[in-house]
């Protein structure tokens, strides 16, 4: 499925609001981190035309898939599109090596095989809590739906976002 972020004549973005559950943003970002080595992508999807309040849903697709009916193709955006441009590094999904280093330090060991599973699980949960909090605290109130558009002639198209 190709990512569609361009506006159409049917989109009246001046009067549109994207309604997004922050849990959807977190779920999409977690799934993309989990599936980073596969051809699967997870995105937030919005039905067209963009009129009034448009609710998000989660869309999963394989690279290269095409939308069967172009006139009903949804607007799709990644979770990162909703994060403030000046966000801190804590909004990046925690890397495994970071969790392992912290767990080894907590256990006071030099080798990964010497750290306890309980400590690793505790450190992973702590990293995820910090990450989720940072994501929730750095959501922006509007999003440029053409930000990821690869068309060099695409113009900026900013739409209000409401979090529920």
PyMOL commands that set and color helices and strands:
alter all, ss='L'
color gray80, all
select helices_A, chain A and resi 13-15+22-34+70-72+79-82+89-91+96-107+112-114+117-137
alter helices_A, ss='H'
color red, helices_A
select strands_A, chain A and resi 17-20+40-46+53-62+75-77+142-144+158-163
alter strands_A, ss='S'
color yellow, strands_A
deselect
rebuild
show_as cartoon
